[in-house]
C-alpha cells in the first residue's frame, strides 16, 4: 500500500493511494480520460476569474439587500467558503484594488467570458463617484 502525506489546515493526514484501471492513462501514452481544450488558460487567468466571480457575487448580494453591511459579507465569505482571509474579505479586497479597477476588470472578463462577470449598477455608480464599500459604511453609520 502506498501512502501520501497531505497537509490540510496545518495537520498531516495520511491518505491511501489506490490503483485503478485508469492509472497511467493520460500520462505518458498521450491519451486522457478527460479531454482537455487545446488552449488552456494560464494559472494567472484562472486565479483572476475565480477571484472576480466571487467579488461580483458578493457585490450582487450587497446590491440586492441580501447583505446589509460589507463586514457581514467579509466574515461570511472568509469563514463560510474560505475566501482569502489576508484580503480582509471581498469588500475590503475591492476597496484595496479600487472599485474603478474592479469594474474595468469585470467589463473585460464579461466581454470574454459572458454576462456572469458583468458589474452591477451599484459598482458602476461607486466607481464613477470614487466611493468605496467601507468608506460608505462608515458614513452611513455616522
C-alpha positions as CSV (number, residue, x, y, z in Angstrom):
1,X,0.0,0.0,0.0
2,X,1.2,3.5,-0.9
3,X,0.7,6.4,1.4
4,X,0.6,10.1,0.6
5,X,1.0,12.8,3.1
6,X,-1.3,15.8,2.5
7,X,-1.2,19.0,4.6
8,X,-4.7,20.1,5.5
9,X,-5.1,23.1,7.8
10,X,-1.6,22.5,9.2
11,X,-2.5,18.9,10.1
12,X,-0.8,16.0,8.4
13,X,-3.3,13.4,7.2
14,X,-2.3,10.0,5.7
15,X,-4.3,9.2,2.6
16,X,-4.1,5.8,0.9
17,X,-3.4,5.9,-2.9
18,X,-5.4,3.2,-4.6
19,X,-4.5,1.8,-8.0
20,X,-7.4,1.8,-10.6
21,X,-7.9,0.6,-14.1
22,X,-7.4,4.2,-15.3
23,X,-4.0,4.6,-13.7
24,X,-1.4,5.6,-16.3
25,X,-3.9,6.8,-18.9
26,X,-3.2,10.3,-19.9
27,X,0.3,10.4,-18.5
28,X,2.9,9.1,-21.0
29,X,0.7,7.5,-23.6
30,X,-0.7,10.9,-24.7
31,X,-4.3,9.9,-24.2
32,X,-6.5,11.1,-21.5
33,X,-9.8,10.1,-19.7
34,X,-10.8,13.7,-19.6
35,X,-10.1,15.6,-22.8
36,X,-8.6,19.0,-22.4
37,X,-9.2,22.0,-24.5
38,X,-6.5,22.9,-27.0
39,X,-6.0,26.3,-25.4
40,X,-5.5,26.2,-21.6
41,X,-5.8,29.4,-19.6
42,X,-2.8,30.4,-17.6
43,X,-2.8,30.0,-13.8
44,X,-3.0,33.8,-13.5
45,X,-6.1,33.9,-15.7
46,X,-7.7,31.1,-13.7
47,X,-6.9,32.9,-10.4
48,X,-8.3,36.2,-11.7
49,X,-11.5,34.6,-12.9
50,X,-12.1,32.7,-9.7
51,X,-11.5,35.9,-7.6
52,X,-13.6,38.2,-9.7
53,X,-16.5,35.7,-9.8
54,X,-16.6,35.8,-6.0
55,X,-16.3,39.5,-5.9
56,X,-19.2,40.1,-8.3
57,X,-21.5,37.7,-6.5
58,X,-20.8,39.5,-3.2
59,X,-21.4,42.8,-4.9
60,X,-24.7,41.5,-6.2
61,X,-25.7,40.3,-2.7
62,X,-25.0,43.7,-1.3
63,X,-26.9,45.5,-4.1
64,X,-29.9,43.2,-3.7
65,X,-30.0,43.7,0.1
66,X,-29.1,40.2,1.0
67,X,-26.1,41.7,2.8
68,X,-26.7,44.9,4.8
69,X,-23.1,45.7,5.6
70,X,-19.8,44.9,3.9
71,X,-18.5,43.5,7.2
72,X,-21.1,40.8,7.1
73,X,-20.1,39.8,3.7
74,X,-16.4,39.7,4.6
75,X,-17.0,37.5,7.7
76,X,-19.4,35.2,5.8
77,X,-17.0,34.8,2.8
78,X,-13.9,34.2,4.9
79,X,-15.5,31.8,7.4
80,X,-18.2,30.4,5.0
81,X,-16.3,29.3,1.9
82,X,-12.7,30.2,2.7
83,X,-12.3,33.5,0.8
84,X,-8.6,34.6,1.2
85,X,-8.5,36.0,4.8
86,X,-5.4,38.1,4.1
87,X,-7.5,40.3,1.8
88,X,-9.9,41.2,4.6
89,X,-12.9,39.8,2.7
90,X,-14.3,40.5,-0.7
91,X,-15.4,44.1,0.0
92,X,-12.1,45.0,1.5
93,X,-10.4,43.4,-1.5
94,X,-12.5,45.5,-3.9
95,X,-11.7,48.6,-1.8
96,X,-8.0,47.8,-1.9
97,X,-7.9,47.1,-5.7
98,X,-10.1,50.2,-6.3
99,X,-13.8,50.0,-7.4
100,X,-13.0,51.6,-10.7
101,X,-10.3,48.9,-11.4
102,X,-12.7,46.2,-10.3
103,X,-15.3,47.5,-12.8
104,X,-12.7,47.7,-15.6
105,X,-11.6,44.1,-15.0
106,X,-15.2,42.8,-14.7
107,X,-16.1,44.5,-18.0
108,X,-13.1,42.9,-19.7
109,X,-14.0,39.5,-18.2
110,X,-17.6,39.9,-19.3
111,X,-16.6,40.6,-22.9
112,X,-14.5,37.4,-22.9
113,X,-16.4,35.0,-20.6
114,X,-20.0,36.3,-20.6
115,X,-22.5,38.2,-18.6
116,X,-21.8,36.4,-15.3
117,X,-18.9,38.8,-14.9
118,X,-20.9,42.0,-15.7
119,X,-20.5,44.6,-13.0
120,X,-23.6,45.7,-11.0
121,X,-25.0,49.2,-11.4
122,X,-24.1,49.9,-7.9
123,X,-20.4,49.1,-8.6
124,X,-20.5,51.3,-11.7
125,X,-22.0,54.2,-9.7
126,X,-19.5,53.8,-6.9
127,X,-16.6,53.8,-9.5
128,X,-18.0,57.0,-11.1
129,X,-18.2,58.7,-7.7
130,X,-14.9,57.4,-6.4
131,X,-16.6,55.6,-3.4
132,X,-15.6,52.5,-1.6
133,X,-17.5,50.0,0.5
134,X,-16.0,50.7,3.9
135,X,-15.9,54.5,3.5
136,X,-19.7,54.3,2.5
137,X,-20.4,52.1,5.5
138,X,-18.6,54.5,7.9
139,X,-20.5,57.5,6.5
140,X,-23.8,55.6,6.9
141,X,-23.1,54.6,10.5
142,X,-22.2,58.2,11.4
